[in-house]
Amino acid sequence: MKTLLNLNLNDQATISHISHPDADMKQRLYDLGFYPGTPVKKSLISPKSDPIAYRLRGTTIALRNSDAQYVEVYNDDN
C-alpha cells in the first residue's frame, strides 16, 4: 500500500482509497477534494516535514502526516 507520505517531492499519483479511521476526518478529506481517481502532487514540505502540502483540483492543501498516511495512492505510470 502506497500513501501520500511515500511520494517524493513533485511526484504525482492518483488517489485510490481513503482509509482514515476517524469518520469525521475521512469526510473532511472528501470535502477538501481527496476523492478516489483524483490526481495529486506532493508540492511543498515544511521545514520539519509536517505538515506537507499537496496540489489537487487546482488548489494546494496542507495535511498533517497523521492524516496523509490514510490516503492511499497509485503511481500514474503503473
N, CA, C and O of each residue as an XYZ file, in Angstrom:
312
protein
N       0.840     -1.180      0.000
C       0.000      0.000      0.000
C       0.887      1.246      0.000
O       1.751      1.397      0.864
N       0.676      2.124     -0.955
C       1.411      3.370     -1.045
C       0.481      4.506     -0.606
O      -0.691      4.538     -0.982
N       1.012      5.427      0.186
C       0.215      6.557      0.664
C       0.853      7.872      0.221
O       1.931      7.884     -0.373
N       0.177      8.966      0.516
C       0.728     10.281      0.185
C       2.110     10.474      0.792
O       2.962     11.135      0.200
N       2.335      9.904      1.961
C       3.638     10.063      2.621
C       4.772      9.429      1.837
O       5.916      9.868      1.954
N       4.484      8.403      1.037
C       5.519      7.709      0.266
C       5.957      8.469     -0.973
O       6.966      8.118     -1.584
N       5.222      9.498     -1.352
C       5.587     10.269     -2.543
C       6.807     11.126     -2.266
O       6.980     11.626     -1.155
N       7.646     11.296     -3.261
C       8.753     12.237     -3.188
C       8.239     13.604     -3.617
O       7.184     13.711     -4.241
N       8.987     14.643     -3.281
C       8.606     15.993     -3.665
C       8.425     16.067     -5.183
O       9.266     15.581     -5.939
N       7.339     16.669     -5.614
C       6.948     16.849     -7.017
C       6.487     15.574     -7.710
O       6.236     15.596     -8.915
N       6.369     14.468     -6.989
C       5.784     13.257     -7.557
C       4.280     13.425     -7.679
O       3.644     14.058     -6.836
N       3.720     12.854     -8.731
C       2.272     12.862     -8.905
C       1.770     11.429     -8.878
O       2.424     10.521     -9.390
N       0.614     11.236     -8.283
C      -0.036      9.932     -8.209
C      -1.541     10.167     -8.272
O      -2.004     11.304     -8.369
N      -2.291      9.077     -8.216
C      -3.746      9.155     -8.223
C      -4.273      8.531     -6.941
O      -3.812      7.470     -6.518
N      -5.235      9.193     -6.331
C      -5.819      8.681     -5.090
C      -6.625      7.427     -5.394
O      -7.432      7.406     -6.323
N      -6.398      6.384     -4.604
C      -7.137      5.145     -4.800
C      -8.161      4.885     -3.694
O      -9.213      4.300     -3.950
N      -7.857      5.319     -2.458
C      -8.741      4.998     -1.340
C      -8.399      5.869     -0.137
O      -7.239      6.223      0.072
N      -9.411      6.210      0.647
C      -9.217      6.899      1.924
C      -9.579      5.907      3.011
O     -10.713      5.431      3.060
N      -8.637      5.587      3.881
C      -8.887      4.578      4.916
C      -8.809      5.154      6.331
O      -8.525      4.425      7.281
N      -9.057      6.447      6.474
C      -8.939      7.107      7.784
C      -9.930      6.489      8.776
O     -11.109      6.339      8.455
N      -9.463      6.129      9.976
C     -10.353      5.508     10.961
C     -11.361      6.478     11.585
O     -12.387      6.045     12.111
N     -11.084      7.772     11.533
C     -11.989      8.787     12.087
C     -12.968      9.211     10.986
O     -12.562      9.831     10.003
N     -14.234      8.885     11.145
C     -15.243      9.164     10.119
C     -15.350     10.657      9.800
O     -15.556     11.028      8.645
N     -15.211     11.507     10.808
C     -15.288     12.948     10.575
C     -14.115     13.441      9.734
O     -14.293     14.260      8.833
N     -12.923     12.945     10.029
C     -11.752     13.349      9.255
C     -11.813     12.779      7.847
O     -11.399     13.439      6.894
N     -12.318     11.577      7.709
C     -12.481     10.986      6.386
C     -13.418     11.853      5.547
O     -13.141     12.116      4.377
N     -14.515     12.293      6.138
C     -15.441     13.178      5.426
C     -14.775     14.508      5.099
O     -14.995     15.061      4.021
N     -13.972     15.022      6.008
C     -13.261     16.282      5.768
C     -12.318     16.153      4.574
O     -12.228     17.064      3.751
N     -11.617     15.027      4.480
C     -10.732     14.797      3.336
C     -11.533     14.782      2.033
O     -11.105     15.350      1.028
N     -12.692     14.130      2.056
C     -13.563     14.149      0.870
C     -13.990     15.585      0.546
O     -13.973     15.995     -0.614
N     -14.372     16.340      1.573
C     -14.792     17.733      1.371
C     -13.689     18.587      0.761
O     -13.967     19.526      0.015
N     -12.435     18.263      1.079
C     -11.291     19.002      0.544
C     -10.922     18.570     -0.879
O     -10.075     19.199     -1.515
N     -11.552     17.500     -1.381
C     -11.313     17.064     -2.748
C     -10.483     15.807     -2.889
O     -10.101     15.447     -4.002
N     -10.193     15.132     -1.793
C      -9.396     13.903     -1.840
C     -10.307     12.712     -2.173
O     -10.615     11.886     -1.314
N     -10.724     12.648     -3.433
C     -11.586     11.575     -3.923
C     -10.772     10.541     -4.690
O      -9.778     10.888     -5.328
N     -11.180      9.273     -4.638
C     -10.536      8.265     -5.489
C     -10.610      8.695     -6.956
O     -11.635      9.190     -7.426
N      -9.497      8.492     -7.665
C      -9.410      8.878     -9.065
C      -8.851     10.270     -9.288
O      -8.603     10.653    -10.432
N      -8.646     11.032     -8.234
C      -8.132     12.397     -8.346
C      -6.606     12.399     -8.384
O      -5.970     11.804     -7.513
N      -6.007     13.060     -9.382
C      -4.544     13.216     -9.389
C      -4.113     14.139     -8.250
O      -4.787     15.126     -7.954
N      -3.006     13.817     -7.624
C      -2.474     14.609     -6.518
C      -0.956     14.668     -6.648
O      -0.321     13.709     -7.087
N      -0.383     15.812     -6.260
C       1.062     16.015     -6.365
C       1.587     16.539     -5.028
O       1.011     17.457     -4.445
N       2.677     15.954     -4.551
C       3.327     16.469     -3.342
C       4.102     17.712     -3.768
O       5.061     17.610     -4.533
N       3.694     18.891     -3.279
C       4.267     20.126     -3.811
C       5.189     20.888     -2.859
O       6.117     21.554     -3.318
N       4.962     20.809     -1.570
C       5.807     21.531     -0.609
C       5.958     20.717      0.668
O       5.014     20.068      1.121
N       7.150     20.759      1.240
C       7.400     20.094      2.511
C       7.850     21.155      3.506
O       8.789     21.905      3.241
N       7.178     21.216      4.650
C       7.541     22.213      5.658
C       8.925     21.904      6.232
O       9.407     20.781      6.091
N       9.563     22.867      6.868
C      10.918     22.656      7.395
C      11.044     21.447      8.333
O      12.088     20.796      8.364
N      10.000     21.151      9.086
C      10.052     19.996      9.991
C       9.343     18.775      9.395
O       9.108     17.788     10.091
N       9.006     18.849      8.104
C       8.365     17.754      7.361
C       6.947     17.416      7.808
O       6.429     16.355      7.458
N       6.324     18.282      8.560
C       4.941     18.077      8.965
C       4.346     19.426      9.319
O       4.777     20.027     10.303
N       3.380     19.933      8.571
C       2.603     19.274      7.515
C       3.309     19.317      6.157
O       4.371     19.918      5.995
N       2.674     18.657      5.195
C       3.138     18.631      3.809
C       1.997     19.132      2.931
O       0.834     18.810      3.170
N       2.337     19.921      1.914
C       1.322     20.472      1.021
C       1.185     19.606     -0.223
O       2.172     19.168     -0.814
N      -0.065     19.371     -0.603
C      -0.402     18.571     -1.777
C      -1.259     19.408     -2.713
O      -2.138     20.149     -2.273
N      -0.996     19.284     -3.992
C      -1.726     20.031     -5.019
C      -2.739     19.098     -5.672
O      -2.374     18.044     -6.192
N      -4.010     19.488     -5.644
C      -5.052     18.723     -6.298
C      -6.229     19.635     -6.612
O      -6.514     20.581     -5.879
N      -6.901     19.335     -7.708
C      -8.092     20.070     -8.125
C      -7.891     21.586     -8.151
O      -8.796     22.346     -7.806
N      -6.691     22.019     -8.567
C      -6.424     23.446     -8.720
C      -6.133     24.204     -7.445
O      -6.126     25.435     -7.450
N      -5.892     23.504     -6.357
C      -5.588     24.170     -5.096
C      -4.498     23.406     -4.350
O      -4.223     22.247     -4.659
N      -3.887     24.049     -3.383
C      -2.859     23.423     -2.557
C      -3.395     23.287     -1.146
O      -3.886     24.252     -0.561
N      -3.297     22.083     -0.603
C      -3.827     21.790      0.724
C      -2.730     21.146      1.557
O      -2.074     20.204      1.113
N      -2.535     21.663      2.772
C      -1.551     21.094      3.693
C      -2.241     20.067      4.587
O      -3.299     20.324      5.160
N      -1.618     18.910      4.687
C      -2.134     17.843      5.555
C      -1.072     17.436      6.557
O       0.117     17.391      6.241
N      -1.513     17.143      7.765
C      -0.605     16.554      8.742
C      -0.272     15.140      8.281
O      -1.088     14.474      7.644
N       0.916     14.697      8.605
C       1.333     13.337      8.248
C       0.410     12.289      8.865
O       0.182     11.229      8.282
N      -0.115     12.598     10.048
C      -1.010     11.649     10.717
C      -2.304     11.437      9.944
O      -2.967     10.417     10.132
N      -2.678     12.373      9.083
C      -3.856     12.218      8.229
C      -3.472     11.729      6.832
O      -4.187     10.921      6.240
N      -2.354     12.210      6.309
C      -1.915     11.832      4.964
C      -1.594     10.345      4.862
O      -1.662      9.771      3.775
N      -1.247      9.719      5.976
C      -0.914      8.287      5.950
C      -2.108      7.412      5.587
O      -1.935      6.240      5.253
N      -3.311      7.965      5.648
C      -4.519      7.201      5.341
C      -5.044      7.444      3.926
O      -6.083      6.899      3.552
N      -4.337      8.256      3.139
C      -4.739      8.493      1.753
C      -3.876      7.610      0.862
O      -2.700      7.894      0.636
N      -4.474      6.543      0.363
C      -3.752      5.572     -0.460
C      -3.739      6.053     -1.914
O      -4.729      6.576     -2.425
N      -2.590      5.859     -2.562
C      -2.405      6.326     -3.931
C      -1.730      5.234     -4.766
O      -1.169      4.275     -4.237
N      -1.803      5.414     -6.079
C      -1.032      4.576     -7.003
C      -0.356      5.479     -7.993
O      -0.849      6.567     -8.292
N       0.783      5.034     -8.511
C       1.548      5.810     -9.496
C       0.808      5.851    -10.810
O       0.218      4.856    -11.230
N       0.835      6.991    -11.458
C       0.181      7.156    -12.742
C       0.856      6.346    -13.834
O       0.227      6.019    -14.840
N       2.140      6.014    -13.649
C       2.872      5.287    -14.683
C       2.699      3.770    -14.590
O       3.272      3.034    -15.393
N       1.908      3.295    -13.611
C       1.671      1.843    -13.462
C       0.471      1.413    -14.265
O       0.118      0.234    -14.264
